[in-house]
């Protein structure tokens, strides 16, 4: 081939190659399938699912709060200065555990004074007893007069009463001394503390707050239409978003007075202990709100094509493709059908 022939052959070959590629992409070299519907294979018919209608319980999530049923404020009974605090917020404590020590110098001094008074009165009482016994013997002998006997007896009785009073004073001093150590009244967990060592505390001022973590409950204001249908001991599900956890509870108390502003009633439902639950956490109380009828099909029988959803129907032995719109998943792998199907339709498996 000379140079001139080669010059014309190259573009012709290029054009032919382009035409072949266009024909190949256009499907010229593949078998054609006529438009229409395809007969259902026997294998597909063996996995037919009937569209069914089911009554589903509706639940309304009501905002709620986790609260401690048993919460205790720890305070002092004395006007005193704090020496030591043995716990911090978050600590777990046992009933009887030492929490706070108060300054006890004055209390110890008072107890010592009470003991000294008892010892003094006890000595005088012993002396008065011996004097009474001698006076009684002399009175019988006629040496002492009746007036002297009555005087000795009156002194003995007065010292006896004084001794009882001194003993009572010692008990009060010992009780006051015991108030210098504050112990945990229950098993629980410290929520917060409001004092530090060196602070002077007033009687009744709160120092610590602790709660029993086993006795938690959920409290919610439920709108009156739903609240009036609830009963004590009725089980309700509680969702804890922060823990991504669902728990079961039982209604413990239905407050019989409604909130006139929100038209709602307070519902208190006890919770079983679960690790991670803390007072003040946000929760959702799932309150029954009636029923709804749903069309359900297995989720695996729905194919997705972009934003579109479709299924394959068995229409008298013929496979028919149909677009549908689905809703929520209701469990057990079932999917709600909003439109595109009706009860009794026969759904085939998604072809592969």
C-alpha positions as CSV (number, residue, x, y, z in Angstrom):
1,X,0.0,0.0,0.0
2,X,1.4,3.3,-1.1
3,X,1.4,6.5,1.0
4,X,-1.7,7.9,-0.7
5,X,-3.8,4.7,-0.1
6,X,-2.7,4.6,3.5
7,X,-3.8,8.2,4.0
8,X,-7.4,7.3,3.0
9,X,-7.6,3.9,4.7
10,X,-6.9,5.2,8.2
11,X,-10.0,7.4,8.6
12,X,-12.2,4.7,7.0
13,X,-11.0,2.1,9.5
14,X,-11.6,4.6,12.4
15,X,-15.1,5.3,11.2
16,X,-15.9,1.6,10.9
17,X,-14.6,0.9,14.5
18,X,-16.7,3.7,15.9
19,X,-19.9,2.3,14.2
20,X,-19.2,-1.1,15.6
21,X,-18.8,0.3,19.1
22,X,-22.1,2.3,18.8
23,X,-23.9,-0.8,17.5
24,X,-22.5,-2.9,20.4
25,X,-23.5,-0.4,23.1
26,X,-27.0,-0.2,21.4
27,X,-27.5,-3.9,21.9
28,X,-27.3,-4.9,18.3
29,X,-25.2,-8.0,19.1
30,X,-27.5,-9.2,22.1
31,X,-30.7,-11.1,22.2
32,X,-33.8,-8.9,22.3
33,X,-36.6,-9.4,24.9
34,X,-40.0,-8.3,23.9
35,X,-41.8,-6.0,26.2
36,X,-44.6,-7.5,28.4
37,X,-45.0,-9.6,31.5
38,X,-43.1,-12.7,32.5
39,X,-44.6,-15.9,33.5
40,X,-44.0,-16.8,37.1
41,X,-41.6,-19.7,37.5
42,X,-42.6,-22.6,39.7
43,X,-39.7,-21.9,42.1
44,X,-40.9,-18.4,42.7
45,X,-44.4,-19.6,43.4
46,X,-43.2,-21.7,46.3
47,X,-42.2,-18.5,48.3
48,X,-45.5,-16.5,48.0
49,X,-46.3,-14.3,50.9
50,X,-49.9,-13.0,51.5
51,X,-50.3,-9.4,52.4
52,X,-52.0,-9.4,55.8
53,X,-53.7,-6.8,58.0
54,X,-52.8,-6.6,61.7
55,X,-54.1,-4.5,64.6
56,X,-51.1,-2.8,66.1
57,X,-51.1,-1.3,69.6
58,X,-50.2,2.4,69.5
59,X,-48.0,4.0,72.2
60,X,-47.5,7.7,72.9
61,X,-44.1,8.6,74.2
62,X,-44.6,11.0,77.2
63,X,-41.6,13.0,78.4
64,X,-40.7,11.8,81.9
65,X,-38.0,12.1,84.6
66,X,-36.2,9.5,86.6
67,X,-36.5,10.2,90.3
68,X,-35.4,8.6,93.5
69,X,-38.2,7.2,95.6
70,X,-36.1,7.2,98.8
71,X,-34.0,10.3,99.0
72,X,-32.6,11.5,102.4
73,X,-31.3,14.9,103.4
74,X,-28.5,14.5,106.0
75,X,-28.2,17.4,108.4
76,X,-26.7,18.3,111.8
77,X,-28.6,18.5,115.1
78,X,-26.0,20.7,116.6
79,X,-24.4,24.1,116.1
80,X,-20.8,23.0,115.6
81,X,-17.8,23.1,113.3
82,X,-17.1,20.3,110.8
83,X,-13.9,18.5,111.4
84,X,-14.0,15.8,108.7
85,X,-16.2,14.7,105.8
86,X,-15.5,11.1,104.7
87,X,-17.6,11.0,101.5
88,X,-18.0,12.9,98.2
89,X,-20.8,13.1,95.6
90,X,-21.2,9.7,93.8
91,X,-19.9,7.6,96.6
92,X,-21.9,4.5,97.7
93,X,-22.5,4.2,101.4
94,X,-23.9,1.6,103.8
95,X,-26.4,2.1,106.5
96,X,-24.5,3.2,109.7
97,X,-21.3,4.3,107.8
98,X,-19.6,7.3,109.3
99,X,-20.1,10.3,107.0
100,X,-19.2,13.5,108.9
101,X,-17.4,14.3,112.2
102,X,-18.2,17.5,114.0
103,X,-16.0,19.3,116.6
104,X,-16.6,17.5,119.9
105,X,-14.4,19.4,122.5
106,X,-17.4,21.2,124.0
107,X,-19.5,18.0,124.0
108,X,-16.8,16.0,125.7
109,X,-16.4,18.7,128.3
110,X,-20.2,18.7,129.0
111,X,-20.1,14.9,129.3
112,X,-17.2,15.1,131.7
113,X,-19.0,17.8,133.8
114,X,-22.1,15.6,134.0
115,X,-20.0,12.7,135.1
116,X,-18.4,14.9,137.8
117,X,-21.8,16.0,139.1
118,X,-22.9,12.4,139.3
119,X,-19.9,11.4,141.3
120,X,-20.4,14.4,143.7
121,X,-24.1,13.7,144.2
122,X,-23.4,10.0,144.6
123,X,-20.9,10.7,147.4
124,X,-23.4,13.0,149.2
125,X,-26.1,10.4,148.7
126,X,-24.0,7.8,150.3
127,X,-23.3,10.1,153.2
128,X,-27.0,10.9,153.6
129,X,-27.9,7.2,153.5
130,X,-25.5,6.4,156.3
131,X,-26.8,9.5,158.3
132,X,-30.4,8.4,157.8
133,X,-29.6,4.9,159.0
134,X,-27.8,6.2,162.2
135,X,-30.7,8.6,162.9
136,X,-33.2,5.8,162.5
137,X,-31.4,3.7,165.1
138,X,-31.0,6.6,167.5
139,X,-34.7,7.5,167.0
140,X,-35.7,3.9,168.0
141,X,-33.5,4.3,171.1
142,X,-35.2,7.6,172.0
143,X,-32.0,9.6,171.6
144,X,-33.0,11.4,168.4
145,X,-36.3,13.2,168.0
146,X,-38.8,12.5,165.3
147,X,-38.0,15.9,163.7
148,X,-34.3,14.9,163.3
149,X,-35.4,11.6,161.6
150,X,-37.7,13.4,159.2
151,X,-34.9,15.9,158.4
152,X,-32.4,13.2,157.6
153,X,-35.0,11.3,155.5
154,X,-35.8,14.5,153.6
155,X,-32.1,15.1,152.8
156,X,-31.7,11.6,151.6
157,X,-34.8,11.9,149.3
158,X,-33.6,15.2,147.9
159,X,-30.1,13.8,147.1
160,X,-31.8,10.7,145.5
161,X,-33.8,13.0,143.2
162,X,-30.7,15.0,142.5
163,X,-28.8,11.8,141.6
164,X,-31.5,10.8,139.1
165,X,-31.4,14.3,137.6
166,X,-27.6,14.1,137.2
167,X,-27.9,10.7,135.5
168,X,-30.4,12.2,133.1
169,X,-28.0,15.0,132.4
170,X,-25.2,12.5,131.6
171,X,-27.5,10.7,129.2
172,X,-28.3,14.0,127.4
173,X,-24.6,14.8,127.2
174,X,-23.8,11.4,125.8
175,X,-26.7,11.7,123.2
176,X,-25.3,15.2,122.2
177,X,-21.9,13.7,121.9
178,X,-23.3,11.0,119.6
179,X,-24.6,13.8,117.4
180,X,-21.0,14.8,116.8
181,X,-20.7,11.9,114.4
182,X,-23.2,11.7,111.5
183,X,-23.9,8.2,110.1
184,X,-25.7,7.1,106.9
185,X,-29.4,6.4,107.7
186,X,-29.8,4.1,104.7
187,X,-27.9,2.2,102.1
188,X,-27.5,4.5,99.1
189,X,-25.4,6.8,97.0
190,X,-24.3,10.4,97.8
191,X,-26.0,12.8,95.4
192,X,-24.3,16.0,96.5
193,X,-22.6,17.6,99.5
194,X,-23.1,21.2,100.6
195,X,-20.4,21.7,103.2
196,X,-16.7,21.4,103.6
197,X,-14.4,20.8,106.7
198,X,-14.1,23.9,108.7
199,X,-17.6,25.2,108.0
200,X,-19.8,26.0,111.0
201,X,-23.2,24.3,110.5
202,X,-26.6,25.3,111.9
203,X,-29.0,22.7,113.3
204,X,-31.2,21.4,110.4
205,X,-28.9,22.7,107.6
206,X,-28.5,20.2,104.9
207,X,-25.0,18.8,104.5
208,X,-25.5,15.8,102.2
209,X,-28.2,14.3,100.0
210,X,-28.2,10.5,99.4
211,X,-30.7,8.2,97.7
212,X,-31.3,4.5,97.4
213,X,-30.4,3.6,93.8
214,X,-32.5,0.5,93.9
215,X,-35.7,2.5,94.5
216,X,-36.0,4.6,91.4
217,X,-39.1,5.5,89.6
218,X,-40.2,7.4,86.5
219,X,-42.6,10.4,86.8
220,X,-44.5,11.8,83.9
221,X,-47.4,14.2,83.3
222,X,-49.8,12.2,81.1
223,X,-52.6,14.0,79.3
224,X,-55.9,13.3,80.9
225,X,-57.4,11.3,78.0
226,X,-54.7,8.7,78.3
227,X,-54.1,9.0,82.1
228,X,-57.7,8.0,82.9
229,X,-57.3,4.7,81.1
230,X,-54.3,3.7,83.2
231,X,-54.4,1.4,86.3
232,X,-52.2,0.8,89.3
233,X,-49.7,-2.1,88.7
234,X,-50.2,-1.8,84.9
235,X,-46.9,-2.5,83.1
236,X,-45.5,0.2,80.9
237,X,-42.3,0.4,78.8
238,X,-39.8,3.1,79.6
239,X,-37.3,4.3,77.0
240,X,-34.0,5.8,78.3
241,X,-32.4,7.7,75.3
242,X,-29.1,8.4,77.1
243,X,-28.5,4.7,77.7
244,X,-30.3,3.6,74.4
245,X,-32.2,1.2,76.6
246,X,-35.8,0.1,77.1
247,X,-36.9,-0.9,80.6
248,X,-40.2,-2.2,82.0
249,X,-42.0,-0.4,84.8
250,X,-45.2,-0.8,86.8
251,X,-47.5,2.0,87.7
252,X,-47.1,2.7,91.4
253,X,-49.2,5.8,91.9
254,X,-51.8,7.8,89.9
255,X,-52.1,11.2,91.5
256,X,-55.9,11.9,91.5
257,X,-55.5,15.7,91.1
258,X,-54.9,17.0,87.6
259,X,-52.8,20.0,86.4
260,X,-55.3,22.6,85.2
261,X,-52.7,24.3,83.1
262,X,-51.6,21.3,81.0
263,X,-54.7,19.2,81.5
264,X,-52.6,16.3,82.7
265,X,-52.2,13.9,85.6
266,X,-49.0,12.8,87.3
267,X,-48.2,9.1,86.8
268,X,-45.5,7.5,89.0
269,X,-44.2,4.2,87.8
270,X,-41.6,2.1,89.7
271,X,-38.5,0.9,87.9
272,X,-36.4,-2.2,88.4
273,X,-32.7,-1.5,89.1
274,X,-30.6,-1.1,86.1
275,X,-26.9,-0.1,85.9
276,X,-26.4,3.5,84.7
277,X,-29.7,4.9,85.9
278,X,-29.4,8.2,87.8
279,X,-32.0,10.5,89.2
280,X,-32.8,13.4,86.9
281,X,-32.3,11.5,83.7
282,X,-34.7,12.1,80.8
283,X,-37.0,9.2,79.9
284,X,-40.0,8.5,77.8
285,X,-43.0,6.7,79.3
286,X,-44.7,4.7,76.5
287,X,-48.4,5.1,77.3
288,X,-51.0,3.0,75.4
289,X,-52.9,5.2,73.0
290,X,-55.3,2.9,71.2
291,X,-54.8,0.6,68.1
292,X,-54.3,1.0,64.4
293,X,-54.8,-1.4,61.5
294,X,-51.6,-1.9,59.4
295,X,-50.9,-3.7,56.1
296,X,-47.7,-5.7,56.7
297,X,-45.3,-7.6,54.4
298,X,-41.8,-9.0,55.1
299,X,-39.1,-6.4,54.7
300,X,-37.0,-8.8,52.6
301,X,-39.7,-8.9,49.9
302,X,-39.2,-5.2,49.1
303,X,-36.6,-4.1,46.7
304,X,-35.2,-0.5,46.7
305,X,-34.2,1.3,43.5
306,X,-32.9,4.6,44.5
307,X,-35.7,6.4,46.3
308,X,-38.2,3.9,44.8
309,X,-39.6,0.8,46.5
310,X,-41.1,-2.1,44.5
311,X,-42.4,-5.6,45.0
312,X,-43.3,-8.5,42.7
313,X,-46.9,-9.7,42.7
314,X,-48.3,-13.1,41.7
315,X,-51.1,-12.1,39.4
316,X,-52.8,-15.3,38.4
317,X,-49.5,-17.1,37.8
318,X,-47.9,-14.0,36.1
319,X,-45.2,-12.0,37.8
320,X,-46.2,-8.3,38.0
321,X,-43.9,-5.6,39.3
322,X,-45.5,-2.9,41.4
323,X,-44.2,0.3,43.1
324,X,-45.2,0.7,46.8
325,X,-44.7,3.2,49.6
326,X,-43.7,1.7,53.0
327,X,-43.7,3.1,56.5
328,X,-42.3,2.0,59.8
329,X,-40.9,-1.4,60.8
330,X,-43.1,-3.0,63.4
331,X,-40.8,-5.9,64.5
332,X,-40.4,-9.6,63.4
333,X,-39.0,-8.3,60.1
334,X,-42.3,-6.8,59.0
335,X,-42.8,-3.5,57.2
336,X,-45.8,-1.3,57.1
337,X,-47.3,-0.7,53.6
338,X,-48.8,2.7,53.2
339,X,-49.9,2.5,49.5
340,X,-49.6,0.2,46.5
341,X,-51.0,-3.0,48.0
342,X,-54.1,-4.3,49.6
343,X,-54.9,-7.2,51.9
344,X,-54.8,-10.6,50.3
345,X,-52.2,-9.7,47.5
346,X,-49.7,-12.4,46.9
347,X,-46.1,-11.2,47.1
348,X,-43.2,-13.0,45.6
349,X,-39.6,-13.0,46.6
350,X,-37.3,-10.4,45.1
351,X,-35.8,-11.9,42.0
352,X,-32.0,-12.2,41.8
